[in-house]
Amino acid sequence: MSKIIGIDLGTTNSVVSILENGEPTVITNQEGDRTTPSIVALKNDEYLVGKLAKNQRILNSEGTISSIKRKIGTREEVLLGGKSHLSEEISAKILQKLKRDAESYLGTQVTKAVITVPAYFNNEQREATKKAGEIAGLEVLRIINEPTAAALAYGLNKNISETVFCFDFGGGTMDASILEISDGVFEVKSTSGDTKLGGDDIDQELYNFMLQQEPLNGLSIDNQIKARLMEAIEKAKLELSSAMTTSINIPFLSANENGPIHFEFSLTRSKFEEIILPWVMKTKKSVDQALSDAQLMPKDIDEVILIGGSTRIPLVQQKIKEWLGKEPCKNVNPDEVVAIGAAIQASILAGETEDIVLLDVTPLTLGVETLGGRMTAMINRNSTVTTSVTEVFITARDLQTSVEVNILQGERP
């Protein structure tokens, strides 16, 4: 029987994992790394994925796509090397690479997977993710929420009874979920989030700030200049997680009649935090909503788990500690914990792990459209799945012979 792999299809990076003899293993890719950049390029009619795509994006900016996860589930097409692609097709390229890396590690063909998504993804986004897996040649056995997967990884082989708050702040999305873990039962109590809030917004805010500095404020910015700036900004952001000051130094960024134009800027952590504070504060709405929906107070939380690369930012960690009154857990890797949880779910489906029960919730309210274009809610958000509700409706006018039933999802009436 072939192994079922667990995949964290991330906005910035993706990870693939399996469970071997009850212990999780993060599969190293063919480049020797444990994470694969979620970047796809088309160069000379050849698709490049991961580090190969990332390494050439400055010279081939128009033929390179990153953060495709932000478009998944939309009908928006993206141009890659002059060719039009759906988001599922680009995502499938990333999944195909992860599949090949897993097959190389295991020495056998891989055909089945569990893939994670942000907890606040709607049905279209989940179906599009599943479709991407199918295009990649994978049977997607389950779509699992990222915070839930992280909690599975955190609680594996631990005899604990805790209320856990999972704060997931990645490259493109953020989630806040609360779970109760007891005797191998993982029960999601609530989830909230924002699928349009992530590290990409922080990078864009820093980019906008840099454009106001000399000599960029009078410079014509083309795709190649933007790509070099964004790469330098990403590097500076990472350095400021451990250093108090970093230097953004880009020689020969452009040129004019007076010669080459260089860019150098010293960025302190305090200035960085001042720039990004509004984006970090936006996450508090989801934190408060998750607590409210679970009918809990910060004092009721036993452990805080941080997920996603953006949680490495000291300001994010500081705010979470302020809001929840707890020092976040340090013994989980925010880049790998979601993929490990997906691998645990895969082992449950394969019958290899039998002492874990997962009770998840629907993140958004489900209902039907009734007269006047209103939604009549039937299954409220944070209802434990699977669930069913029965309600009797009548026709809107006498002698009506047919109805059209529109199923809706979301919180707007």
N, C-alpha and C positions, 0 to 999 in steps of 0.2 A: 504493500500500500504506500503510495507516494505521500510525502510530507505536505501538510497544509501550512503555508507560511503566513506570518502576520506582517502587514505593511502599514507604516505611517506615511501616507502621501501628504507631505508637508508643503507649505507655500514656498519656503526657502530651501529646506533640505528634506530628503526622504530617507527612511530607514526600513530595513527588512530584518525580521527576526524569526527564530523557531525555538521550540522547547525540546531539549535533548535530555532524556533521563530525568525529567521533572525540573530541569534548570534552564533558564532562558539563555539563548545565545544570539547576540547581534552579529549578523553576517557581514563580514568585511567585503567591500566591493573589489572589483578587479584592479582598481587603482590603489588598493591598500588602505582605504578609509572606511570608517564605520558609518558615515553619513554620505549621502549622494546629493549634490546640489540639484534642486528641481528646476533645471535649466535645459532647454532644448534649442539646438541650432540647426540650420540647414545651410550647408556649404558644399558647393560643387555637386548638388543633387544628393548629398549624403547627410543623413541625420546624425547629429552628435548630441550626446546626453551626459549630464553631470559635469565632472571637472573638465572634460574635453570641451564642452560647450562654454563653460565659464571662462576658460583660459583664452578663448578667441573672441569674446563678445565685444571688446573694445574696437577691434579692427572690423568686426562683422556685426555691428550693433543692430542693423536693420534685419539681419538674418538670425537674430537670437531672441528668444522669449524666456522670461522668468515670471514667477508669481502667477502662473496660469490658473492656479487654484481659485483665485479671486473671480475668475470668469466662469468657472464650471457651473453648469445648471442654467446658464443664460443661452440665448440663441445668437449671441454676438460672435461673429467670426473674427479671427485674428490673422494678420498677414505675417508670413514667415518666409523670407527669401522670395517675396513676390507671389507666393502661393497662399490661397485662403484655406484656413483650417478651423475646425470646431475645437472648443476647449477639451472635449473628450479625446480627440485625436492626439493633441499635444500631451495630455496627461497619460495617455496610453504608451507613449514613447518612454516616459519615465518609468512606468510600471513594467514595460518590457525589459528595461535595463535591470531593474531590481529582480525580475524573474530570472534573467540570465545569470546574474551574480549568485542567486540562491542555487540554481542548478549546477553552477560551477563548484560551489562549496559542497553540496550534497552528493554530487556525482550521479544525479538522476533527474528525470524530467519532473518539473513542477507544474501542476495544472489547477490547483485550488488555493484560495487565499481568503483571509479576513482582512478587510481594509478599514482604517479608521477615518472618521470625518469629524469636524467640529460639532459639538452637541447641538448648536443652534442652526445647523444646516436644515433647510426645508426639504420637502420630498423631491423636488426637481433636482436639487443639488446632490442628494443621495443617489437618485436614479442615474444621474450623469456620471457619478463616480463609479457606480456599478457597471455602467456601459463602457467606461474607459478600461476597466478591468477585463471585460469581455473582448474588447478590441485587442487588448494585449495578450489574449490567449489564456485568460484565467477565469475559472468559475468562481465567482465571488459568493462564498457561502454565507457571509454575514457582513453587514456594515455596522460598525460599532463606534460609539461616541468616544472622542479622544480622552476626556476627563475620566470616563468610566474605565477605559483601557489602562490609564495611569494608575487608578485605584487598584485594579486587579494586580498590576505589577507590584505596587507598594505592599499589598496584603498577602502576596504569594508566600506560602509556607510559614505564615505568622499566625499564632493563636492569639488574636487580638479582638477586642470589642471596642471600637472607636467610631466617632463621628469625624469624617474627613472632609476638608474643604479643598477642592482641586481648582487652582487658578491657572488657566491656560492662556498664555499671551504669546502667540507665535508671530510669524511674519505677516500674515494677512488677516487673521481672525483672533477673537478672544472669547473664552468661555469661563463661566463660574458655576461649578457644580458641587453639590453636597451629597455625600454617601454615608450610609451607616454600614459598617463592617462588623459582623458577628458570626462566629462559628462557621466560617466559610460562605456566608450569605452576604453578597454585595448588593445593597439596596439603594438605588438613587432616590433621594428625597426631593431634590429640585435641581433645575438647571436654567441658566440664563446666559445671554451672550450678545455679541455683535459680530456679524460676519463681514463687516466693513471697517474693522479697527485692528491694526496690528503694527508690527515693526516696519512695514513698508511706509506707513504714514509718518513714522518717526524719521525715517530716511528722507522722505520728501520734504518734511519740515526743515531738516538740516540743510538740504539742497537749496531750498528757497532762501534760507538765511545766508548761505554762502554766495548766492547770486547777488546779494546786496553789498558784498565786500569788493574792494579794489583788488585786481583790475577787472573782476567778473562783471561788475555793474554796468560796464560799457561795452561788453563783449558780445558778439553774435554767437549764440550757442547752437552748435550742430549736434547730431546724434553721438558722434565720437567724443566730443568734449563732454557731453552729459554722461556718457558711459564711464569716462575716466574720473569725473567728479564723483559719481555715485559709488564707484569702487573705492575711492579714497575715503569717502564718508562712511561707508560700511566698515572699513578697517579702523577708522578713528573711533567709531561707536564701540567696537569690540575692545579696543585698547582702554577706553575710559571705564570699562567695567573693573579694571584693576589699577589703573593709573589715574592721577589727579589732573594731568595735562597731557595732551597729545599734539603733534604737529601734522597738519595736512600740507604736504609738499608735493606739488605736481609740476615738474620742469617741462618746458616746451609745450605748454597746454595749447598755445595758439601762436600766431605771429601777425605783425602788421608792418607798415612801412618803416618803423623804427627798429624792427628786429623781433626776436622771439619774446613771447609773453609767458612768464612763469607765475605760478600761484603758490603762495605760502601763507598759512594761517595757523596760529596757535590757539587751540580750543581747550578751555578748562572744563573740568567736570561740572563746576557750578554753573557755567554758561550753558553747557549742554543740557543740564537739568532744567534750567530756566526756559530753554527753547521747547523742550518736550513735555513739560509739566501739564499743559492742557490736554494732551493725548493720554497721558497716564491717568489723569483725574477722570477721564471719560469711562474708564473701566469700573469706577466705583458704583455706577448705576447698576451694573450687572451683579456686583458683589452684594449690594443691598437687596436687589430683587431676589437673588438666590436664598438669602437668609430669610426674607419675608415669606417667600413661598414655602419654605421648609418649616416656618414658624419657629425659628431658632434665633438665639442671640449669639454674638461673638464668643461669649463665655462658654457656650455649649459645644464649641468646636475643640476637638482634641488634637488634631494634627492638620497642618497646612502643607499641601504638595504643590510645587511650582512646576509648570510644564511650558515648554517652548523657549526659544532662544531669547526672546525679549525679557523674560523673567531674570536673566543674568544682569540686567541693568540695576545698579544699586538703588536708584530712586524707586523702581518698581518694588523691590524687596522691602524697602523702608515703608512705603505706603501700605503694602499688604500687612506688615507688622502693626502699623498704626490702626488700620481698620479692623483687624481681627484679633489684635492683642496677643498674637502668637509669633514666635520666631519660626519661619518656614523650615520644613524638613530639609536637611542637607544630604541625606543618603540616597537620593534618587537623581539620576542624570536627566535633566529636562529635555535633552535632545533624543534620548533613547527610550525613555520610560513608556511612551505611547506604543511604540512598535513591540516592545516586550509584552505589554498588555494584550495587544492583538494576537501575539503568538500564544498566549495563555488561552484566549478565547478559541483559537484554532485547535489547541489540544483538547479543549472541552468538547468541541464539535466532533473531533476525531475519536472521542471516547478514551483518550489517554489520561485525562484529568477528570475525576469524578466527584471530588469533594468540594466543588465550588458551585454556587448557585448565583446567577446574575439576574437582578431585577432592575430593568432600566425604565425610563419614562419617555413619553412623547414631549418634545421640547416646545411645541407650538399647539395652540388650540385647533381642533378640527370641527367643522360644522358644515351645514348646507345652506345654499342661498335660498331665501324665501322672498315673497312678494315685496317689491320696493328696493331690490338690490341689497338687502340686509343679510348678514350671516347669523343664523341661529346656531349657537355653539352647542355641540353634543359631547365631545370629549375634550375636557379642559387640559391646558398645558400642565405638565408634570404629573399626568395620570400614568400609573404603572402599566406597562405593556407586557403581555397582550391584554386587551380589554375590549369590551363591546357595550354598546348602548343602543337601546331600541326606543324609538319615538314615533308616534303616529301623526302624519300630516294630512291635511285635506286639500283638495283643489281650490284654486283661487276664484273660480266662477262656475256657474251652473252649466251642466252638460259638457264639461271639459273632457276631451277624449284622450289627451296625452299630457305628459309632463317631461320637462328636461331637468335632470338633477345635477346641479353643479356642486361639487365638493370643494370646500375652501379651507385654507390653512393660514393661521396668523391671529393677531390680536385686535385688528381693526374691525369694528362692527359693520 
